[in-house]
Amino acid sequence: MNVIFLGPPGSGKGTQAHKTSQDLGIPRLSTGDMLREHMKNDTPLGREARAFVEAGQLVPDGVVIGMIRERLAEPDCAQGVIFDGFPRTDAQAEALAKIVRIDRVLNLTIEDEAIVNRMKGRRVCPACGFTSHTSWLDGKEDCPKCGENLTIRKDDAPETVLERLKVYHAQTKPLIAYYQAQGLLESVDSGGDVADVEERVRKALR
């Protein structure tokens, strides 16, 4: 099964895609994680992508599609994948359709104001990639997995989040109609507790 998670930044795509990946036993593909790894390692691709990401802009399609094509050729993707935050544009969706068949598209919905408040509290471990929120950390500042200091991603700053939402509404939101026309889209309310959203996702996939 090949599943796409759509939704604005901060809607919980990563959390739900990760859980669904575990439930179905297929890999989660996050172009954001791939790009951040390149930026962390200061590769040529990472340096090219950094300026776009930190400004809240989309990385050029050619770069992202090339990464996806290479990843899908790996053996662990043979039984299906979870696409987390990809595609983001009509051009990416059309390119993806030429590479792999999509079975279901889950659109996570949430208000912009709730997203800004949610992302202000997000904390990330620069060492192992663990992600959490201040409301779950009880004042702790170290990663519960590896002990490193948790940090705030530059693209989680409120002004950058607003810019990312602007880009989402202009360039990514049209994908809702694109996949709806194909009969693949299911909308899922991503507000509230993570466990409640997980159950809504499972129901949508059933």
N, CA, C and O of each residue as an XYZ file, in Angstrom:
824
protein
N       0.837     -1.194      0.000
C       0.000      0.000      0.000
C       0.871      1.242      0.000
O       1.807      1.347      0.793
N       0.573      2.179     -0.879
C       1.283      3.457     -0.930
C       0.333      4.561     -0.479
O      -0.701      4.804     -1.101
N       0.706      5.229      0.622
C      -0.161      6.221      1.246
C       0.552      7.569      1.314
O       1.736      7.640      1.642
N      -0.184      8.639      1.001
C       0.340     10.003      1.124
C      -0.341     10.694      2.299
O      -1.561     10.624      2.443
N       0.447     11.359      3.137
C      -0.089     12.230      4.178
C       0.063     13.672      3.716
O       1.178     14.168      3.550
N      -1.075     14.342      3.510
C      -1.088     15.763      3.180
C      -1.455     16.568      4.420
O      -1.999     16.030      5.385
N      -1.150     17.865      4.382
C      -1.536     18.737      5.486
C      -0.522     19.848      5.670
O       0.625     19.716      5.243
N      -0.925     20.935      6.296
C      -0.007     22.054      6.510
C       1.108     21.690      7.473
O       0.990     20.708      8.206
N       2.204     22.471      7.488
C       3.278     22.228      8.461
C       2.726     22.324      9.870
O       2.004     23.267     10.194
N       3.060     21.355     10.710
C       2.567     21.365     12.085
C       1.244     20.651     12.271
O       0.685     20.664     13.368
N       0.727     20.021     11.212
C      -0.563     19.328     11.324
C      -0.426     17.937     11.933
O      -1.428     17.285     12.231
N       0.811     17.481     12.118
C       1.032     16.157     12.693
C       1.322     15.087     11.666
O       1.243     13.896     11.968
N       1.658     15.500     10.448
C       1.949     14.517      9.393
C       3.049     13.554      9.813
O       2.910     12.342      9.653
N       4.149     14.092     10.352
C       5.286     13.252     10.718
C       4.921     12.222     11.767
O       5.263     11.047     11.636
N       4.226     12.661     12.811
C       3.829     11.764     13.897
C       2.925     10.656     13.385
O       3.142      9.482     13.684
N       1.911     11.029     12.614
C       0.949     10.045     12.126
C       1.538      9.140     11.044
O       1.214      7.954     10.981
N       2.395      9.692     10.202
C       3.040      8.877      9.175
C       3.954      7.835      9.826
O       4.013      6.686      9.388
N       4.662      8.252     10.875
C       5.547      7.330     11.589
C       4.746      6.189     12.216
O       5.139      5.026     12.116
N       3.636      6.514     12.855
C       2.801      5.501     13.501
C       2.203      4.563     12.458
O       2.164      3.351     12.668
N       1.742      5.104     11.348
C       1.155      4.281     10.295
C       2.212      3.372      9.672
O       1.924      2.230      9.315
N       3.437      3.883      9.544
C       4.546      3.082      9.039
C       4.773      1.863      9.932
O       4.990      0.756      9.438
N       4.721      2.071     11.246
C       4.884      0.964     12.194
C       3.720     -0.018     12.088
O       3.919     -1.233     12.095
N       2.501      0.521     11.990
C       1.307     -0.336     11.932
C       1.307     -1.222     10.692
O       0.951     -2.399     10.763
N       1.708     -0.652      9.552
C       1.653     -1.391      8.284
C       2.955     -2.123      7.951
O       2.986     -2.965      7.054
N       4.029     -1.798      8.677
C       5.307     -2.458      8.424
C       5.955     -2.063      7.110
O       6.626     -2.873      6.470
N       5.751     -0.808      6.710
C       6.371     -0.296      5.488
C       7.075      1.019      5.815
O       6.682      1.700      6.762
N       8.115      1.395      5.050
C       8.910      2.575      5.408
C       8.175      3.895      5.223
O       7.315      4.043      4.355
N       8.545      4.845      6.069
C       8.054      6.217      5.958
C       9.106      7.044      5.232
O      10.269      7.070      5.633
N       8.699      7.709      4.178
C       9.615      8.552      3.413
C       9.298     10.010      3.691
O       8.229     10.501      3.326
N      10.213     10.691      4.328
C      10.054     12.111      4.639
C      11.133     12.896      3.906
O      12.315     12.794      4.235
N      10.729     13.671      2.922
C      11.712     14.483      2.205
C      12.331     15.506      3.147
O      13.492     15.884      2.985
N      11.551     15.955      4.138
C      12.096     16.885      5.123
C      13.250     16.269      5.887
O      14.287     16.907      6.069
N      13.079     15.020      6.342
C      14.150     14.327      7.067
C      15.362     14.121      6.166
O      16.504     14.294      6.593
N      15.099     13.748      4.907
C      16.207     13.538      3.968
C      17.005     14.824      3.779
O      18.235     14.817      3.807
N      16.287     15.922      3.586
C      16.964     17.204      3.364
C      17.708     17.666      4.610
O      18.814     18.198      4.515
N      17.091     17.460      5.797
C      17.760     17.874      7.035
C      19.044     17.084      7.253
O      20.024     17.620      7.770
N      19.043     15.801      6.858
C      20.248     14.990      6.983
C      21.355     15.546      6.082
O      22.519     15.616      6.478
N      20.969     15.937      4.867
C      21.944     16.542      3.961
C      22.483     17.854      4.542
O      23.680     18.129      4.463
N      21.575     18.672      5.135
C      22.012     19.951      5.705
C      22.913     19.727      6.913
O      23.901     20.438      7.097
N      22.571     18.740      7.733
C      23.385     18.426      8.914
C      24.795     18.024      8.501
O      25.774     18.391      9.150
N      24.885     17.253      7.397
C      26.184     16.782      6.911
C      26.870     17.780      5.984
O      27.969     17.532      5.488
N      26.197     18.923      5.757
C      26.736     20.003      4.925
C      27.156     19.506      3.542
O      28.213     19.873      3.029
N      26.314     18.669      2.955
C      26.573     18.207      1.591
C      26.234     19.333      0.605
O      25.590     20.308      0.992
N      26.655     19.215     -0.657
C      26.272     20.233     -1.649
C      24.760     20.415     -1.738
O      24.272     21.539     -1.848
N      24.015     19.298     -1.690
C      22.561     19.378     -1.705
C      22.049     20.083     -0.456
O      21.116     20.884     -0.521
N      22.673     19.777      0.683
C      22.260     20.411      1.934
C      22.460     21.912      1.903
O      21.606     22.665      2.370
N      23.591     22.353      1.353
C      23.849     23.800      1.279
C      22.851     24.473      0.321
O      22.402     25.594      0.560
N      22.519     23.769     -0.759
C      21.558     24.316     -1.721
C      20.168     24.433     -1.097
O      19.449     25.404     -1.332
N      19.801     23.426     -0.297
C      18.462     23.391      0.285
C      18.290     24.329      1.472
O      17.183     24.807      1.723
N      19.378     24.603      2.214
C      19.273     25.338      3.473
C      18.618     26.711      3.302
O      17.770     27.098      4.106
N      19.000     27.431      2.280
C      18.463     28.777      2.083
C      16.960     28.748      1.868
O      16.244     29.627      2.347
N      16.475     27.736      1.146
C      15.034     27.620      0.904
C      14.293     27.241      2.187
O      13.280     27.852      2.526
N      14.801     26.232      2.899
C      14.125     25.717      4.090
C      14.027     26.779      5.181
O      12.961     26.972      5.767
N      15.135     27.468      5.454
C      15.147     28.434      6.548
C      14.311     29.669      6.231
O      13.928     30.406      7.140
N      14.024     29.903      4.951
C      13.155     31.016      4.560
C      11.703     30.579      4.438
O      10.838     31.389      4.106
N      11.425     29.285      4.710
C      10.067     28.785      4.611
C       9.613     28.513      3.194
O       8.419     28.358      2.938
N      10.566     28.453      2.268
C      10.249     28.198      0.856
C      10.412     26.712      0.533
O      11.070     25.977      1.268
N       9.802     26.279     -0.579
C       9.927     24.899     -1.012
C      11.244     24.676     -1.755
O      11.680     25.519     -2.539
N      11.865     23.533     -1.495
C      13.065     23.145     -2.234
C      12.639     22.800     -3.670
O      11.580     22.202     -3.855
N      13.431     23.160     -4.687
C      13.052     22.908     -6.085
C      12.652     21.458     -6.355
O      13.243     20.528     -5.806
N      11.641     21.279     -7.208
C      11.080     19.960     -7.482
C      12.110     18.951     -7.967
O      12.095     17.796     -7.543
N      13.002     19.377     -8.850
C      13.971     18.447     -9.428
C      14.813     17.762     -8.378
O      15.097     16.569     -8.492
N      15.217     18.498     -7.354
C      16.044     17.953     -6.277
C      15.249     16.914     -5.484
O      15.735     15.817     -5.209
N      14.030     17.279     -5.127
C      13.208     16.409     -4.282
C      12.797     15.146     -5.029
O      12.877     14.051     -4.471
N      12.364     15.275     -6.264
C      11.903     14.123     -7.045
C      13.042     13.142     -7.280
O      12.829     11.931     -7.247
N      14.238     13.644     -7.514
C      15.396     12.775     -7.680
C      15.667     11.955     -6.428
O      15.977     10.767     -6.520
N      15.553     12.581     -5.253
C      15.749     11.872     -3.992
C      14.720     10.759     -3.824
O      15.053      9.639     -3.436
N      13.462     11.088     -4.125
C      12.372     10.119     -3.976
C      12.559      8.933     -4.922
O      12.389      7.782     -4.520
N      12.906      9.215     -6.166
C      13.084      8.147     -7.154
C      14.165      7.160     -6.693
O      13.986      5.947     -6.803
N      15.278      7.679     -6.181
C      16.360      6.821     -5.700
C      15.917      5.978     -4.508
O      16.234      4.793     -4.412
N      15.173      6.618     -3.599
C      14.738      5.903     -2.384
C      13.752      4.780     -2.709
O      13.811      3.705     -2.113
N      12.843      5.035     -3.661
C      11.838      4.032     -4.010
C      12.449      2.802     -4.675
O      11.832      1.737     -4.711
N      13.650      2.951     -5.195
C      14.324      1.826     -5.853
C      14.946      0.861     -4.845
O      15.403     -0.215     -5.231
N      14.973      1.224     -3.561
C      15.571      0.368     -2.545
C      14.618     -0.771     -2.166
O      13.401     -0.591     -2.202
N      15.161     -1.948     -1.802
C      14.346     -3.156     -1.571
C      13.241     -3.009     -0.528
O      12.179     -3.612     -0.679
N      13.465     -2.214      0.539
C      12.459     -2.140      1.604
C      11.190     -1.403      1.181
O      10.209     -1.382      1.924
N      11.203     -0.801     -0.001
C      10.023     -0.087     -0.492
C       9.128     -0.951     -1.380
O       8.115     -0.478     -1.895
N       9.499     -2.203     -1.554
C       8.803     -3.064     -2.519
C       7.342     -3.316     -2.149
O       6.505     -3.490     -3.034
N       7.022     -3.340     -0.839
C       5.656     -3.635     -0.405
C       4.817     -2.378     -0.159
O       3.664     -2.467      0.261
N       5.402     -1.217     -0.422
C       4.668      0.035     -0.220
C       5.422      0.985      0.673
O       6.387      0.603      1.335
N       4.972      2.245      0.691
C       5.626      3.277      1.497
C       4.582      4.275      2.011
O       3.462      4.359      1.507
N       4.994      5.017      3.021
C       4.208      6.143      3.528
C       4.938      7.413      3.122
O       6.084      7.616      3.521
N       4.302      8.266      2.341
C       4.896      9.545      1.952
C       4.494     10.611      2.970
O       3.313     10.918      3.132
N       5.476     11.159      3.638
C       5.247     12.162      4.680
C       5.616     13.548      4.148
O       6.795     13.899      4.087
N       4.611     14.332      3.766
C       4.873     15.690      3.294
C       5.316     15.778      1.850
O       5.863     16.798      1.430
N       5.087     14.724      1.085
C       5.402     14.716     -0.344
C       4.292     13.962     -1.042
O       3.873     12.912     -0.554
N       3.794     14.462     -2.177
C       4.221     15.664     -2.908
C       3.685     16.954     -2.276
O       2.775     16.936     -1.447
N       4.285     18.076     -2.701
C       3.861     19.388     -2.203
C       3.349     20.308     -3.303
O       2.807     21.376     -3.015
N       3.512     19.913     -4.535
C       3.048     20.724     -5.667
C       2.403     19.814     -6.704
O       2.605     18.600     -6.692
N       1.616     20.421     -7.611
C       1.013     19.645     -8.692
C       2.082     18.944     -9.523
O       1.918     17.787     -9.909
N       3.183     19.654     -9.796
C       4.257     19.068    -10.605
C       4.845     17.841     -9.919
O       5.128     16.843    -10.583
N       5.034     17.896     -8.599
C       5.551     16.748     -7.863
C       4.560     15.589     -7.894
O       4.958     14.433     -8.037
N       3.260     15.898     -7.760
C       2.227     14.855     -7.786
C       2.201     14.153     -9.137
O       2.078     12.930     -9.208
N       2.317     14.928    -10.197
C       2.306     14.342    -11.543
C       3.560     13.501    -11.782
O       3.498     12.448    -12.418
N       4.698     13.974    -11.267
C       5.942     13.205    -11.402
C       5.859     11.907    -10.600
O       6.305     10.859    -11.066
N       5.293     11.977     -9.401
C       5.169     10.787     -8.548
C       4.263      9.749     -9.200
O       4.530      8.551     -9.117
N       3.192     10.205     -9.848
C       2.248      9.286    -10.495
C       2.923      8.453    -11.580
O       2.454      7.361    -11.904
N       4.020      8.960    -12.143
C       4.749      8.233    -13.186
C       5.729      7.214    -12.598
O       6.273      6.370    -13.310
N       5.943      7.314    -11.273
C       6.910      6.438    -10.612
C       6.215      5.310     -9.847
O       6.681      4.170     -9.862
N       5.081      5.632     -9.168
C       4.446      4.657     -8.283
C       2.932      4.903     -8.228
O       2.468      6.030     -8.402
N       2.165      3.815     -7.981
C       0.716      3.949     -7.836
C       0.376      4.364     -6.401
O       0.920      3.804     -5.449
N      -0.517      5.339     -6.245
C      -0.951      5.784     -4.925
C      -2.302      5.159     -4.599
O      -3.223      5.190     -5.416
N      -2.417      4.584     -3.381
C      -3.646      3.900     -2.978
C      -4.576      4.764     -2.133
O      -5.796      4.644     -2.236
N      -4.008      5.638     -1.293
C      -4.839      6.461     -0.424
C      -4.095      7.740     -0.064
O      -2.877      7.727      0.116
N      -4.834      8.849      0.040
C      -4.263     10.139      0.434
C      -5.034     10.635      1.651
O      -6.246     10.840      1.581
N      -4.331     10.826      2.767
C      -4.953     11.322      3.985
C      -4.603     12.795      4.154
O      -3.429     13.158      4.229
N      -5.626     13.640      4.213
C      -5.443     15.078      4.356
C      -5.719     15.480      5.798
O      -6.868     15.465      6.239
N      -4.663     15.844      6.541
C      -4.815     16.245      7.944
C      -5.201     17.714      8.018
O      -4.501     18.573      7.481
N      -6.314     18.002      8.683
C      -6.845     19.367      8.724
C      -6.722     19.979     10.118
O      -6.948     19.308     11.125
N      -6.358     21.265     10.160
C      -6.224     22.007     11.416
C      -6.135     23.496     11.090
O      -5.659     23.868     10.017
N      -6.590     24.349     12.008
C      -6.578     25.792     11.782
C      -5.146     26.351     11.879
O      -4.318     25.835     12.629
N      -4.873     27.414     11.105
C      -3.541     28.029     11.092
C      -3.101     28.495     12.480
O      -1.950     28.290     12.866
N      -4.005     29.117     13.225
C      -3.649     29.642     14.554
C      -3.194     28.517     15.477
O      -2.243     28.678     16.242
N      -3.878     27.381     15.401
C      -3.506     26.234     16.237
C      -2.128     25.703     15.837
O      -1.369     25.235     16.686
N      -1.810     25.777     14.549
C      -0.505     25.315     14.068
C       0.614     26.179     14.624
O       1.620     25.656     15.103
N       0.452     27.504     14.567
C       1.481     28.416     15.076
C       1.744     28.134     16.551
O       2.899     28.057     16.968
N       0.680     27.979     17.348
C       0.829     27.703     18.778
C       1.489     26.347     19.015
O       2.305     26.199     19.924
N       1.134     25.367     18.201
C       1.690     24.023     18.343
C       3.191     24.021     18.044
O       3.969     23.408     18.774
N       3.594     24.701     16.981
C       4.984     24.637     16.539
C       5.917     25.484     17.396
O       7.119     25.221     17.439
N       5.389     26.487     18.074
C       6.218     27.272     18.997
C       6.795     26.389     20.093
O       7.873     26.661     20.621
N       6.068     25.330     20.429
C       6.506     24.471     21.517
C       7.250     23.221     21.070
O       7.648     22.413     21.909
N       7.448     23.046     19.766
C       8.125     21.841     19.288
C       9.618     21.892     19.615
O      10.252     22.938     19.475
N      10.173     20.767     20.049
C      11.592     20.653     20.346
C      12.144     19.416     19.641
O      11.479     18.384     19.561
N      13.371     19.538     19.130
C      13.982     18.476     18.333
C      15.374     18.174     18.865
O      16.107     19.080     19.264
N      15.737     16.884     18.868
C      17.091     16.492     19.262
C      17.993     16.522     18.032
O      17.724     15.819     17.058
N      19.063     17.329     18.060
C      19.957     17.416     16.901
C      20.787     16.152     16.682
O      21.355     15.957     15.608
N      20.857     15.298     17.700
C      21.682     14.092     17.607
C      20.922     12.901     17.023
O      21.386     12.269     16.074
N      19.737     12.593     17.602
C      19.016     11.379     17.183
C      17.724     11.660     16.428
O      17.098     10.737     15.907
N      17.317     12.936     16.363
C      16.123     13.286     15.602
C      14.825     13.182     16.384
O      13.758     13.434     15.823
N      14.880     12.818     17.668
C      13.678     12.736     18.503
C      12.952     14.077     18.500
O      13.574     15.131     18.631
N      11.627     14.027     18.348
C      10.813     15.240     18.329
C       9.759     15.177     19.431
O       9.125     14.142     19.637
N       9.580     16.288     20.133
C       8.581     16.336     21.196
C       8.007     17.751     21.277
O       8.217     18.572     20.384
N       7.282     18.019     22.357
C       6.640     19.324     22.552
C       6.784     19.712     24.015
O       6.797     18.855     24.899
N       6.890     21.003     24.260
C       7.083     21.472     25.639
C       5.961     21.002     26.566
O       6.188     20.802     27.759
N       4.757     20.826     26.029
C       3.631     20.400     26.859
C       3.775     18.956     27.327
O       3.101     18.544     28.272
N       4.652     18.174     26.673
C       4.868     16.785     27.066
C       6.164     16.585     27.840
O       6.400     15.505     28.382
N       7.007     17.616     27.898
C       8.361     17.452     28.444
C       8.477     17.784     29.927
O       9.515     17.524     30.536
N       7.433     18.351     30.516
C       7.444     18.688     31.955
C       8.658     19.525     32.345
O       9.248     19.313     33.405
N       9.032     20.478     31.485
C      10.139     21.374     31.795
C      11.523     20.824     31.482
O      12.515     21.535     31.645
N      11.611     19.572     31.035
C      12.916     18.977     30.720
C      13.443     19.542     29.403
O      12.678     19.821     28.479
N      14.753     19.703     29.336
C      15.380     20.290     28.154
C      16.303     19.306     27.440
O      16.887     19.644     26.410
N      16.442     18.081     27.980
C      17.323     17.081     27.371
C      16.501     15.991     26.700
O      15.385     15.687     27.120
N      17.064     15.415     25.661
C      16.408     14.337     24.916
C      16.265     13.104     25.808
O      17.261     12.645     26.367
N      15.057     12.551     25.958
C      14.880     11.356     26.795
C      15.497     10.102     26.186
O      15.634      9.091     26.875
N      15.872     10.147     24.901
C      16.461      8.980     24.244
C      17.983      8.953     24.346
O      18.578      7.912     24.623
N      18.623     10.141     24.114
C      20.099     10.115     24.079
C      20.748     11.146     25.005
O      21.970     11.147     25.156
N      19.956     12.019     25.624
C      20.501     12.953     26.602
C      21.003     14.274     26.049
O      21.405     15.150     26.814
N      20.985     14.436     24.712
C      21.425     15.701     24.103
C      20.436     16.824     24.439
O      19.277     16.576     24.770
N      20.928     18.064     24.344
C      20.062     19.223     24.543
C      19.061     19.333     23.400
O      19.454     19.310     22.234
N      17.771     19.454     23.716
C      16.753     19.653     22.690
C      16.836     21.079     22.163
O      17.153     22.004     22.909
N      16.552     21.253     20.879
C      16.656     22.576     20.257
C      15.353     22.945     19.553
O      14.464     22.114     19.369
N      15.270     24.223     19.164
C      14.142     24.728     18.378
C      14.610     24.853     16.936
O      15.595     25.538     16.662
N      13.914     24.198     16.010
C      14.280     24.342     14.608
C      14.012     25.764     14.147
O      13.017     26.375     14.534
N      14.919     26.293     13.307
C      14.749     27.658     12.812
C      13.440     27.836     12.062
O      12.836     28.909     12.101
N      12.995     26.772     11.371
C      11.756     26.904     10.615
C      10.515     26.725     11.478
O       9.401     26.699     10.956
N      10.695     26.598     12.830
C       9.554     26.577     13.746
C       9.295     27.944     14.378
O       8.333     28.095     15.132
N      10.135     28.944     14.085
C       9.904     30.299     14.582
C       8.577     30.802     14.021
O       8.274     30.542     12.857
N       7.760     31.530     14.834
C       6.425     31.955     14.383
C       6.408     32.657     13.037
O       5.527     32.396     12.218
N       7.381     33.557     12.788
C       7.376     34.290     11.520
C       7.652     33.348     10.339
O       7.105     33.525      9.250
N       8.507     32.348     10.574
C       8.789     31.384      9.515
C       7.604     30.441      9.301
O       7.304     30.063      8.168
N       6.936     30.066     10.386
C       5.751     29.207     10.281
C       4.672     29.896      9.447
O       4.037     29.269      8.600
N       4.472     31.188      9.694
C       3.462     31.934      8.923
C       3.814     31.965      7.442
O       2.934     31.863      6.587
N       5.103     32.108      7.142
C       5.538     32.093      5.743
C       5.327     30.706      5.132
O       4.897     30.587      3.984
N       5.628     29.666      5.899
C       5.426     28.304      5.414
C       3.947     28.020      5.166
O       3.602     27.328      4.209
N       3.078     28.547      6.016
C       1.638     28.366      5.821
C       1.166     29.095      4.565
O       0.309     28.600      3.833
N       1.733     30.269      4.326
C       1.401     31.030      3.118
C       1.770     30.227      1.870
O       0.996     30.151      0.916
N       2.955     29.633      1.891
C       3.404     28.810      0.776
C       2.505     27.583      0.625
O       2.141     27.206     -0.489
N       2.151     26.965      1.750
C       1.279     25.785      1.720
C      -0.054     26.100      1.047
O      -0.494     25.372      0.157
N      -0.693     27.188      1.475
C      -2.015     27.524      0.926
C      -1.941     27.836     -0.568
O      -2.878     27.553     -1.315
N      -0.828     28.417     -0.994
C      -0.693     28.800     -2.404
C      -0.315     27.618     -3.295
O      -0.822     27.492     -4.410
N       0.581     26.747     -2.803
C       1.165     25.740     -3.686
C       0.754     24.305     -3.381
O       0.678     23.485     -4.296
N       0.487     23.982     -2.115
C       0.214     22.597     -1.754
C      -1.268     22.312     -1.597
O      -1.723     21.222     -1.944
N      -2.026     23.258     -1.088
C      -3.454     23.035     -0.858
C      -4.191     22.589     -2.128
O      -5.126     21.795     -2.020
N      -3.814     23.064     -3.333
C      -4.502     22.590     -4.544
C      -4.433     21.071     -4.751
O      -5.228     20.518     -5.511
N      -3.493     20.396     -4.087
C      -3.402     18.946     -4.213
C      -4.624     18.247     -3.630
O      -4.929     17.111     -3.995
N      -5.322     18.930     -2.721
C      -6.537     18.347     -2.150
C      -7.545     18.062     -3.260
O      -8.108     16.970     -3.332
N      -7.765     19.047     -4.121
C      -8.691     18.872     -5.240
C      -8.157     17.845     -6.238
O      -8.923     17.070     -6.809
N      -6.840     17.845     -6.444
C      -6.193     16.925     -7.395
C      -6.473     15.472     -7.014
O      -6.859     14.667     -7.861
N      -6.278     15.142     -5.737
C      -6.480     13.761     -5.305
C      -7.953     13.444     -5.037
O      -8.375     12.293     -5.148
N      -8.722     14.461     -4.688
C     -10.154     14.259     -4.497
C     -10.812     13.843     -5.813
O     -11.700     12.991     -5.836
N     -10.358     14.458     -6.903
C     -10.904     14.137     -8.222
C     -10.606     12.693     -8.620
O     -11.317     12.110     -9.438
N      -9.553     12.119     -8.036
C      -9.188     10.732     -8.336
C      -9.841      9.734     -7.376
O      -9.646      8.525     -7.500
N     -10.619     10.252     -6.417
C     -11.289      9.384     -5.456
C     -10.367      8.776     -4.424
O     -10.690      7.746     -3.832
N      -9.208      9.408     -4.196
C      -8.203      8.859     -3.281
C      -8.171      9.560     -1.922
O      -7.543      9.058     -0.989
N      -8.834     10.704     -1.796
C      -8.650     11.575     -0.627
C      -9.605     11.253      0.516
O     -10.800     11.041      0.312
N      -9.039     11.222      1.740
C      -9.813     11.151      2.979
C      -9.306     12.254      3.892
O      -8.106     12.324      4.158
N     -10.199     13.129      4.385
C      -9.795     14.188      5.309
C      -9.892     13.691      6.745
O     -10.842     12.999      7.112
N      -8.890     14.055      7.556
C      -8.808     13.615      8.953
C      -8.555     14.838      9.832
O      -7.594     15.572      9.601
N      -9.391     15.063     10.822
C      -9.195     16.156     11.781
C      -7.963     15.834     12.628
O      -7.930     14.812     13.313
N      -6.943     16.712     12.582
C      -5.714     16.435     13.328
C      -5.603     17.261     14.603
O      -4.518     17.383     15.174
N      -6.721     17.829     15.053
C      -6.730     18.547     16.321
C      -6.922     17.574     17.478
O      -7.434     16.470     17.291
N      -6.512     17.984     18.666
C      -6.712     17.147     19.848
C      -5.537     16.236     20.142
O      -4.432     16.429     19.634
N      -5.800     15.233     20.978
C      -4.753     14.319     21.427
C      -4.228     13.467     20.280
O      -4.960     13.121     19.353
N      -2.938     13.135     20.365
C      -2.296     12.320     19.334
C      -3.005     10.982     19.187
O      -3.207     10.511     18.068
N      -3.390     10.359     20.310
C      -4.039      9.042     20.264
C      -5.374      9.119     19.529
O      -5.735      8.202     18.791
N      -6.109     10.218     19.731
C      -7.397     10.384     19.044
C      -7.185     10.511     17.538
O      -7.941      9.948     16.746
N      -6.143     11.261     17.148
C      -5.841     11.426     15.720
C      -5.423     10.090     15.120
O      -5.811      9.763     13.999
N      -4.633      9.317     15.864
C      -4.210      7.993     15.388
C      -5.426      7.127     15.055
O      -5.447      6.454     14.024
N      -6.431      7.145     15.920
C      -7.616      6.319     15.692
C      -8.383      6.815     14.452
O      -8.919      6.007     13.694
N      -8.435      8.146     14.244
C      -9.098      8.678     13.052
C      -8.356      8.256     11.786
O      -8.975      7.961     10.764
N      -7.015      8.229     11.864
C      -6.221      7.799     10.718
C      -6.478      6.328     10.408
O      -6.663      5.960      9.248
N      -6.490      5.480     11.447
C      -6.749      4.054     11.234
C      -8.117      3.845     10.584
O      -8.266      3.034      9.670
N      -9.104      4.585     11.067
C     -10.454      4.478     10.508
C     -10.476      4.883      9.032
O     -11.137      4.239      8.218
N      -9.752      5.952      8.693
C      -9.702      6.416      7.316
C      -9.028      5.393      6.402
O      -9.430      5.221      5.251
N      -8.002      4.716      6.919
C      -7.300      3.709      6.123
C      -8.124      2.431      5.969
O      -7.982      1.722      4.973
N      -8.980      2.131      6.942
C      -9.840      0.950      6.816
C     -10.864      1.143      5.725
O     -11.676      0.252      5.474
